[in-house]
Amino acid sequence: MISFHRIAYFTPLLVLLLALSGCVTDTTSYRTYEIEIDSDPSGAQVATSAEGHQVLGATPTRVIGEYELRTFEKTDQWWVPIVAGALLGIGGTGMIVASSGPERGDISVGLLVPGIFAVMIGLGLPGLSLGAYMQDGNQRVRLPGERKWQRVGRHLPEDELVRALPRIDLTLTRQGFLDRQIQARPGDRLTLEFAIDPDAPAFADASPPRRPEPAASQQAPPQAAPQVDLPSFVSASPQASAYALVIGIENYRSLPDPLGARNDAEAFTKMLRETLGVPARNVRLLTDEGATRSDILSELTRLTETVPAGSRIYFFFSGHGSPDVESGRSFLLPFEGSPETLSHSSIALDEIIAALEDTSARDVIAFVDACFSGMGDRSVIPEGLRPLVPVQTVETSSKVALFSSSGASEVSGALPGQPIGLFTYHLLHALGSGRADINGDGQISLAELETYVSPRVSRDAQEASRNQNPTLDVGDDLGDPAHAIISWGVTRP
């Protein structure tokens, strides 16, 4: 006859066999999602932002992708751990009772410890059934290539599963211009407005329509001076602790007029106040005869003496630049400036950068719409010289970022058909209209600003038969241009 003690030995094995019968199934299936994207105007190229940059189509288009769905369901044997736990508890209890009986040999000592262990497992096994019941219907999703599953809920319909997927990084471009970098959620239906009209000629969004030239026998009527086509400025978070020195010189004492330079400065000042929220009392605007060498140096000194620590300074200059014939240094020409006497009548750009570095400001963002090649509308050289002067590259200091309208040997000029600098025009659209917020996060970084402005200036300059490629130099203290934020709280149209 088999004793109770021997039956107790086989009870754990029986329990393990019952528990291994399975009470939960785990099923993985593949589903598809769609994102509908259109643009105004249509025809934008949609591509993934991830490595590999896969082109998905031109708007209007549907982005179709695949995702994995993992579903947990309890089986018909979900109750097995409960029964197994009960049997194990009964068997363990019997082993404990047997070990304390009248027989106190070696077998009794061997029953006590396994009996206690069996009772403990028996109490825990019903938790498996409870877990199976709670896990029933749970769903998790992930995109291909991702390692982590995202829990979304229980028994959700298809449309809710799709909305729970992570956002997809996409870019929209047209004619080589990156206009938007967005995060779209599967299931979205988006219509995005372009910052420029990609189907129009290069200057169609800025220049007034051309009229036929009058015949030789006819006398052309007097025409009013062209008006500046400024963008509509949006509001961003106010920068109450920022300061600005803005200079625009169009009517020089003895030099040709750089068309639109004064308009540049006035429009930039308007943008500082309306979009960036720089207080009017912190902005100094110097134009024409009010922008002499002494005026500019005096304002730079004032910034050094009055700007508190931790503030930001914006510096803007539009007008003539000139290279020093012997040294190749770049000079900005004030109202009375002359390329014949640069060292006495003008101010070297690297001296301005050094003066801005000496302030207590946390950072300085400088914009220069001038050139130093000796060619074009915004650069002069001594009479009799040819514009072949080798120009040194201006290096920024640690806390200064310098965004220049052109390279050292290139030409800066006005927007054809309008009295405003080509560089300033796109700069105002980028910051003032919020169009440089390419990724749509409500912030504009130096990297985004360059991404928006530079290719547009280069394109429009080529249409005007000149080379003009803006350059951005960022000081070490400002770090990665992608993380150096100029404007935040931006609402892009």
C-alpha positions, 0 to 999 in steps of 0.5 A: 500500500502506498502511504500518504507520505509517498503521495505527498512527494508526487504532488509538486510534480503534478502541480507543475504539469497542470501549471505548464498547460498554459492559460494565456496566449500571445498573438502578434499580427501586422496591420496597416495605417494611413496618413493623408497629407495635402499642401497649399499649394499642392505638389510638395514632396513628402519624405521620411526624416529618418536615416535613408530619407525615403520619398513617399510621394507628392501632395496630395498623397497618402502615407501607408505604413505597417505596424505590429499588434500584440494581443493577449488572451486568456485560454480555456485553461486559465483556471488551472493554476487555481486548481493546481494551487489548491492541490499543492496547498492540500499536499503541502499541508499533508506533508507538514502534518505527516512530519509532526506525526508519531513517526519521527524518523528521517522521513519526517524531517524530509517532509517538513521543508518541502511541505512549507515550500509547497504551501507557499507555492500553492498560495501564489499560483492562483495569482497566475489565474488572476493575472491571466484574467486581467491580461485578457484583451490587452493590446500593445503596438509598435512600429517596425524597427522599434524594440519597445512595445507601447501598451494601448488598452483592451479590446480597442477598435482599429481606429483607436489602435492607430491613434495610439501609435507613435508619431512619424517624422516627415519632411515636406520640400519643394524645388529643393527647399525644406519647408516643413518638418512635421510629426504626423500621427497615423490616422491624421488628415493634414493640410499644410500651407507653404511659406512660399508659392513653389509654383510661382517664379522666384520673385512672384511673391514679392515683386509687383507685376511688370508693366509694358515699357512705353513706346519711344514716342510716348512719355512715361507717366511719373511712377511712385516709389515702390513700396516694401512688401513686408510680411505679416508679423506673428507674436512670439514669447516676449523677450523683455530682457533683450536689447538691440542696436539696429543700423541702416544707412542708405543715404551716405554722405559721399557714396552710392546709395545701397538700395533698401538699407534704411527700409531693412533697419526699420523693418527689422526694428518693427519685427523686434518689437512686434514678434520678438517682444523686445521693449521699445526702450531697449532698441536703438535705431540709427539711420543715415546721418544719425549713424556716424562712426561716433554714434555707432561707437557710442552705442556699443559703449552704452551696451557694454555699460548698461546691459545686465548680465544674462541678457541678450543683444541683437545687432543688425547692420544694413549698408555698405561694407568694404575690404581693407586693401592691405590686410583684407579685414572687413569694415562696416561703413558709417554715414561718413565712411570712405573706402579711402580711409577705412581705419579712420572713417569706418569700423572693422567688423571684428572690432564690433564683434569684440565690443559685443563680446565684452558686454555682460550679455549671455549671448549676442545674435548679429545680422549683417546685410552688407558685403565686402567683395568690392562688388555689387550694391552693398560694397565699395572699394577705393577708386581705381582698384578692381574688386579682387581684394582677398577678404579675410573670414570674420571669426566670431567670439565665444558668445556671438552668432554672426549671420551674414548676407553673403560669403566673403567674396560674394555680392549682397543686394536688394530684392529685385523690384523692391527697396529691401535687402534680399537677405533681410527680406527672407530673414523677416519672413523667417523670424517675423512670420515664424516660417523658420519654425520648420519642425513646428515645435513653436521655437526657432533655432539658429539651425532652422533660421539658416535652413530657411533663409540661406537656400532662398537667398541663394536661389533668388540671387541666382535669378538676379545673375549674382552669387549670394550665399549667406553664412552662419558662424556660431560661437562656442558658448552657444553650442549646437546651432540646433539647440541655440533658440532665437525665438520661442512661443511662435505661432506659425501661420 
